[in-house]
Amino acid sequence: MQRILTFAALVVLVSCAPQAANQTQVDGTTSVEPFKVGTFEIDGAQTVGIVLRDALIIDLAAANSALEADPAYEHIDAPADMLDLIEQYEDGLKSRIYEIVNNVVGNDLLEANYVHGVEDVDILPPIMYPSKNMNAAVNFYTHACEGCTPEQLAERTRQRQEDRGVPYLFLKPTRGAVIGSGDDIVMPYGRDRIEWEVELAIVFGREGKYISASRAYDHVFGYMVAMDVSDRGGRPPGGYGSGQDWFVGKGHDTFAPQGPWIVPKEFYGDPMDRLHQSLVIDGVTVQEAQAGDMIHNIPELIEYASSLITVFPGDVLQSGTSGGTGAGRVERATGSGYLQAGETISATIEGIGTLTHTVVAEESVPDDLSGAQLPPTRTYRPGR
């Protein structure tokens, strides 16, 4: 005989049944608030962390262990480093990070022993280190016409729009060049034509070759702030080649600041709709631009880069900088032109964060060098 339960009986059955875990705690399909991810030194150890509100750092491994003390959660290995996080993100790790954020925020665990204030940790480069760091050269109309009058810029832009060609990319070193927020930017000994370039860095999340612009964002993990610090001193005369030298111009130590953390793409949206980047030196805004100033958009850059070389998770592509670099002779407290020792640089992209660095000058080189080293700029380019 079929049983028919009254509403009252149903209420009794539900009230007597074992209670499901808190929905905020177990739900890994959405995050209760946006987060970022980064690499930090916490208590002397390199640690992958989840960033909340640009102010709190959750030790991912420790928070994962605390979560798994509840048998409702299956075991998932915490990532060993940021490259590991990026590779695992779409294979289950994203849901676990959502669960951690939901647990910490939803159950008011912001003062747990695995949650740290950003001021109490050291910020390291988010990826240590990308297998390649690709950069777009002269990809903003205003950078292609530094120091131009409005009329000159309009005409140069019109000409470039009619003949955009393909992007120009170059490779920049990673380990040695890549530094995290707070680290010093070092001007090499005798190199006095160093300038700044704020850029959006695209972090790849999936391997790909010949990625069409229409599928480009499928291969993106997220975004971070970057700077392409540049040495405009060139190479000395004589020998093979002259003038512009991309290794000299881009390859010095500390010349690739990145960070301060990575925003997963689901929390940023299409950068071509919202990108707003700026750079301030000692309180003076010297660069400010939006995506509409780009010559080649981000999907086009991804298509071009992947037509040359396979991209892998954790690889980085920087989308170029706008006008307002040292070549534009922007007036600052130290005068105009290139960087000076002691200046403080802050590069910001809205919705991602700010990189802050102090400029220092290398004061000497070893006295046993043979003369084969890169010489000071003043020895072959007197004056400015």
C-alpha positions as CSV (number, residue, x, y, z in Angstrom):
1,M,0.0,0.0,0.0
2,Q,1.4,3.4,-1.0
3,R,2.2,5.7,1.9
4,I,1.0,9.3,1.7
5,L,2.9,11.7,4.0
6,T,1.3,14.7,5.4
7,F,3.1,18.0,5.4
8,A,3.6,17.7,9.2
9,A,5.1,14.3,8.8
10,L,7.5,15.6,6.2
11,V,8.6,18.4,8.6
12,V,9.3,15.8,11.3
13,L,11.3,13.6,8.9
14,V,13.4,16.5,7.7
15,S,14.1,17.8,11.2
16,C,15.2,14.3,12.3
17,A,17.5,13.6,9.3
18,P,21.3,14.3,9.5
19,Q,21.9,17.9,8.5
20,A,23.9,18.6,5.3
21,A,27.0,20.6,5.7
22,N,26.8,24.4,5.5
23,Q,26.0,25.3,1.8
24,T,28.5,28.2,1.9
25,Q,31.1,25.8,3.1
26,V,30.7,23.0,0.6
27,D,29.7,24.8,-2.6
28,G,32.6,24.9,-5.1
29,T,30.6,26.0,-8.2
30,T,30.9,29.8,-7.4
31,S,32.9,32.0,-5.2
32,V,31.2,34.3,-2.7
33,E,33.7,37.0,-3.7
34,P,36.4,37.6,-6.3
35,F,39.9,36.6,-5.4
36,K,43.4,36.7,-6.8
37,V,46.3,34.3,-6.5
38,G,50.0,35.0,-5.9
39,T,53.3,33.7,-4.5
40,F,54.5,35.0,-1.1
41,E,57.1,34.4,1.5
42,I,55.3,33.4,4.7
43,D,57.3,32.6,7.8
44,G,60.4,32.1,5.6
45,A,58.7,29.7,3.2
46,Q,57.7,30.3,-0.5
47,T,53.9,29.9,-0.4
48,V,51.1,30.0,-2.9
49,G,48.3,32.2,-1.6
50,I,44.8,33.3,-2.3
51,V,44.4,37.1,-2.1
52,L,41.2,38.6,-0.7
53,R,40.3,42.3,-1.0
54,D,44.0,43.1,-1.8
55,A,44.6,42.9,1.9
56,L,44.4,39.3,3.1
57,I,46.5,36.4,2.0
58,I,45.2,32.8,2.6
59,D,47.9,30.2,2.8
60,L,46.4,27.9,0.2
61,A,48.0,24.6,1.4
62,A,47.3,25.3,5.1
63,A,43.7,26.3,4.4
64,N,43.2,23.2,2.2
65,S,44.4,21.0,5.1
66,A,42.1,22.7,7.5
67,L,39.2,22.2,5.1
68,E,40.0,18.5,4.6
69,A,39.7,17.9,8.3
70,D,36.0,17.8,7.5
71,P,35.3,14.4,5.9
72,A,32.7,16.1,3.6
73,Y,35.7,17.2,1.5
74,E,37.7,14.9,-0.7
75,H,41.5,15.1,-0.7
76,I,43.0,17.3,-3.3
77,D,46.7,18.0,-3.4
78,A,47.6,21.7,-2.9
79,P,49.7,23.1,-5.7
80,A,53.4,23.0,-5.2
81,D,53.8,26.4,-6.9
82,M,52.0,28.9,-9.2
83,L,52.8,26.9,-12.3
84,D,51.2,23.8,-10.7
85,L,48.2,25.9,-9.7
86,I,47.7,27.2,-13.2
87,E,48.0,23.7,-14.7
88,Q,45.5,22.2,-12.2
89,Y,43.1,25.1,-12.1
90,E,40.5,23.8,-14.6
91,D,41.0,20.2,-13.5
92,G,39.4,20.5,-10.1
93,L,41.6,23.0,-8.3
94,K,39.4,25.9,-9.1
95,S,36.4,24.3,-7.3
96,R,38.6,23.7,-4.3
97,I,39.8,27.3,-4.2
98,Y,36.2,28.4,-4.4
99,E,35.4,26.1,-1.5
100,I,38.3,27.6,0.6
101,V,37.2,31.2,-0.1
102,N,33.6,30.3,0.7
103,N,34.6,28.6,3.9
104,V,36.8,31.5,5.1
105,V,34.4,34.3,4.1
106,G,31.1,32.4,4.8
107,N,32.1,31.1,8.2
108,D,34.0,34.2,9.3
109,L,37.5,32.6,9.5
110,L,39.3,35.8,8.4
111,E,41.4,35.6,11.6
112,A,42.3,32.0,11.2
113,N,46.0,31.2,11.6
114,Y,46.4,30.5,7.9
115,V,45.1,34.0,7.0
116,H,47.8,36.8,6.9
117,G,47.7,40.5,6.4
118,V,49.4,41.5,3.2
119,E,51.7,43.8,5.2
120,D,53.0,40.7,7.1
121,V,54.2,38.8,4.1
122,D,56.8,39.3,1.3
123,I,55.3,39.6,-2.2
124,L,57.2,37.5,-4.6
125,P,56.8,37.3,-8.4
126,P,53.5,35.4,-9.0
127,I,55.2,32.9,-11.4
128,M,58.7,31.8,-10.6
129,Y,59.4,31.6,-13.5
130,P,57.5,31.6,-16.9
131,S,59.1,29.4,-19.5
132,K,58.9,32.5,-21.8
133,N,58.0,36.1,-21.5
134,M,56.7,37.5,-24.8
135,N,56.3,41.3,-25.3
136,A,54.5,43.4,-27.8
137,A,56.6,46.3,-29.1
138,V,55.0,49.6,-30.0
139,N,51.5,48.4,-29.7
140,F,49.8,51.6,-28.6
141,Y,49.2,54.5,-31.0
142,T,50.4,57.0,-28.5
143,H,53.7,55.1,-27.9
144,A,54.3,55.0,-31.6
145,C,54.3,58.8,-31.6
146,E,56.0,59.9,-28.4
147,G,56.2,63.7,-28.0
148,C,53.9,64.3,-31.0
149,T,51.4,67.2,-31.2
150,P,47.7,66.2,-31.3
151,E,47.7,66.8,-35.0
152,Q,50.8,64.6,-35.6
153,L,49.3,61.9,-33.4
154,A,46.1,61.9,-35.3
155,E,47.9,61.7,-38.7
156,R,50.3,59.0,-37.5
157,T,47.4,57.0,-36.0
158,R,45.4,57.2,-39.3
159,Q,48.4,56.0,-41.2
160,R,49.0,53.1,-38.8
161,Q,45.3,52.1,-38.8
162,E,45.4,51.8,-42.6
163,D,48.5,49.6,-42.5
164,R,48.7,47.8,-39.1
165,G,50.7,44.9,-40.4
166,V,51.3,42.1,-37.9
167,P,52.4,42.6,-34.3
168,Y,56.1,42.9,-33.4
169,L,57.0,40.6,-30.5
170,F,60.3,40.1,-28.6
171,L,61.3,37.8,-25.8
172,K,62.5,39.1,-22.5
173,P,64.4,37.0,-20.0
174,T,62.5,35.5,-17.0
175,R,64.7,34.3,-14.1
176,G,66.9,37.3,-13.1
177,A,64.8,39.8,-15.0
178,V,61.4,38.9,-13.3
179,I,61.0,40.6,-9.9
180,G,58.1,41.0,-7.5
181,S,56.4,44.1,-6.1
182,G,58.7,45.9,-3.6
183,D,62.0,44.7,-5.2
184,D,64.4,47.3,-6.4
185,I,64.8,48.1,-10.1
186,V,68.5,48.2,-10.6
187,M,70.0,50.5,-13.3
188,P,73.2,48.7,-14.5
189,Y,76.5,50.4,-13.9
190,G,76.9,53.4,-16.2
191,R,73.6,52.8,-18.0
192,D,71.8,56.1,-17.7
193,R,69.1,55.9,-20.3
194,I,66.6,53.6,-18.5
195,E,62.9,54.1,-18.9
196,W,59.6,52.6,-17.7
197,E,56.7,51.0,-19.5
198,V,53.5,49.8,-17.7
199,E,51.8,46.8,-19.4
200,L,49.1,44.3,-19.0
201,A,50.5,40.8,-18.7
202,I,48.3,37.9,-20.0
203,V,49.0,34.6,-18.3
204,F,48.3,31.5,-20.3
205,G,46.3,28.6,-18.7
206,R,46.2,26.1,-21.6
207,E,48.7,24.9,-24.1
208,G,48.1,25.9,-27.6
209,K,49.5,26.4,-31.1
210,Y,47.7,28.4,-33.9
211,I,45.1,29.7,-31.5
212,S,42.6,31.7,-33.5
213,A,41.6,35.2,-32.1
214,S,38.1,33.8,-31.7
215,R,39.4,31.1,-29.3
216,A,42.1,33.2,-27.6
217,Y,40.5,33.7,-24.2
218,D,39.9,30.0,-23.9
219,H,43.7,29.7,-23.4
220,V,44.0,32.5,-20.8
221,F,44.3,31.8,-17.1
222,G,44.4,35.4,-15.9
223,Y,46.1,38.8,-15.8
224,M,48.7,40.7,-13.9
225,V,50.5,44.1,-13.9
226,A,53.9,44.2,-15.6
227,M,56.6,46.6,-16.5
228,D,58.9,46.5,-19.4
229,V,61.9,48.4,-18.0
230,S,64.1,49.4,-21.0
231,D,67.7,50.5,-21.6
232,R,67.7,53.0,-24.4
233,G,71.5,53.4,-24.4
234,G,72.0,51.0,-27.3
235,R,75.3,49.2,-28.1
236,P,78.7,50.9,-28.7
237,P,80.0,51.3,-32.2
238,G,82.2,48.7,-33.9
239,G,81.8,45.0,-34.3
240,Y,78.7,43.3,-35.6
241,G,75.5,45.5,-35.6
242,S,75.0,49.0,-34.4
243,G,72.4,51.1,-32.7
244,Q,69.3,49.2,-31.4
245,D,70.1,45.9,-29.5
246,W,67.1,44.1,-28.1
247,F,69.2,42.1,-25.6
248,V,70.8,45.3,-24.3
249,G,67.5,47.1,-24.3
250,K,65.4,44.5,-22.5
251,G,67.6,41.8,-21.0
252,H,69.0,43.3,-17.8
253,D,68.4,41.9,-14.3
254,T,65.2,43.3,-12.6
255,F,63.9,44.7,-15.9
256,A,60.7,42.6,-15.9
257,P,58.6,43.4,-12.8
258,Q,55.4,41.3,-12.6
259,G,52.5,41.0,-10.2
260,P,51.7,41.8,-7.5
261,W,49.4,38.8,-8.1
262,I,47.2,37.3,-10.8
263,V,43.5,37.9,-11.3
264,P,41.8,34.8,-12.8
265,K,40.0,35.7,-15.9
266,E,36.5,35.0,-14.5
267,F,37.0,37.9,-12.1
268,Y,38.3,40.5,-14.6
269,G,36.3,40.1,-17.8
270,D,37.5,41.2,-21.3
271,P,40.5,43.5,-20.9
272,M,39.6,45.1,-24.2
273,D,36.5,46.4,-22.4
274,R,38.0,47.5,-19.1
275,L,41.8,47.9,-19.3
276,H,42.9,51.1,-17.6
277,Q,46.7,51.2,-16.9
278,S,48.8,54.0,-15.4
279,L,52.2,54.6,-14.1
280,V,53.3,57.2,-11.5
281,I,56.8,58.3,-10.6
282,D,57.3,60.1,-7.3
283,G,53.7,61.3,-7.4
284,V,53.7,62.4,-11.1
285,T,51.4,60.4,-13.5
286,V,53.5,59.9,-16.6
287,Q,51.4,57.2,-18.3
288,E,47.7,56.5,-18.6
289,A,45.9,54.6,-21.2
290,Q,43.0,52.3,-22.0
291,A,42.6,49.4,-24.4
292,G,41.3,51.5,-27.2
293,D,44.8,52.9,-27.8
294,M,46.0,49.4,-28.7
295,I,47.1,48.8,-32.3
296,H,46.6,45.0,-32.1
297,N,44.1,43.8,-29.6
298,I,44.8,41.0,-27.2
299,P,43.1,38.1,-29.2
300,E,45.2,39.2,-32.2
301,L,48.4,39.2,-30.1
302,I,47.6,35.7,-28.9
303,E,46.9,34.4,-32.4
304,Y,50.1,35.9,-33.7
305,A,52.3,34.7,-30.8
306,S,50.9,31.1,-31.0
307,S,51.4,31.1,-34.8
308,L,55.2,31.3,-34.0
309,I,55.6,29.1,-30.9
310,T,53.5,26.9,-28.7
311,V,52.3,28.6,-25.6
312,F,52.2,26.6,-22.3
313,P,50.5,27.2,-18.9
314,G,52.3,29.9,-17.1
315,D,53.7,31.6,-20.2
316,V,53.3,35.3,-20.2
317,L,52.4,37.8,-23.0
318,Q,52.7,41.5,-22.4
319,S,50.4,43.6,-24.5
320,G,52.6,46.7,-24.9
321,T,52.7,50.2,-23.4
322,S,51.3,53.6,-24.2
323,G,52.8,57.1,-24.6
324,G,54.4,58.8,-21.7
325,T,57.7,56.9,-21.5
326,G,61.1,58.5,-21.0
327,A,61.4,59.1,-24.7
328,G,58.5,61.5,-24.3
329,R,60.6,63.7,-21.9
330,V,57.8,63.8,-19.2
331,E,58.6,66.4,-16.6
332,R,59.2,65.1,-13.1
333,A,60.9,66.3,-9.9
334,T,64.2,65.0,-11.3
335,G,63.8,66.8,-14.6
336,S,62.7,65.1,-17.8
337,G,63.8,62.0,-19.6
338,Y,65.1,58.8,-18.1
339,L,64.9,57.2,-14.6
340,Q,67.0,58.5,-11.8
341,A,68.2,56.6,-8.7
342,G,66.0,57.1,-5.7
343,E,62.7,57.5,-7.7
344,T,59.7,55.4,-6.8
345,I,57.6,53.8,-9.5
346,S,54.0,52.7,-9.1
347,A,52.4,50.8,-12.0
348,T,48.7,50.2,-11.7
349,I,46.0,48.4,-13.6
350,E,42.5,48.9,-12.2
351,G,41.0,45.7,-11.0
352,I,44.3,44.0,-10.7
353,G,46.7,45.9,-8.4
354,T,49.8,48.0,-8.2
355,L,53.5,47.2,-8.5
356,T,55.8,49.5,-6.5
357,H,59.5,49.7,-6.9
358,T,62.4,51.9,-5.9
359,V,65.1,52.7,-8.5
360,V,68.7,52.1,-7.5
361,A,71.9,52.5,-9.4
362,E,74.6,49.9,-9.6
363,E,77.7,51.7,-8.3
364,S,80.5,49.6,-9.6
365,V,81.6,46.5,-11.4
366,P,84.4,44.0,-10.5
367,D,87.8,45.3,-11.2
368,D,89.0,42.2,-13.0
369,L,86.8,42.5,-16.0
370,S,88.6,42.3,-19.3
371,G,86.7,45.0,-21.1
372,A,84.3,42.7,-22.9
373,Q,81.5,43.9,-20.7
374,L,78.8,46.3,-21.8
375,P,80.3,49.8,-21.3
376,P,78.7,52.8,-19.7
377,T,76.6,54.8,-22.0
378,R,78.6,58.0,-21.5
379,T,81.7,56.4,-23.1
380,Y,80.1,56.4,-26.5
381,R,76.9,58.5,-26.3
382,P,78.0,61.8,-24.5
383,G,75.2,64.1,-23.5
384,R,71.5,63.5,-23.9
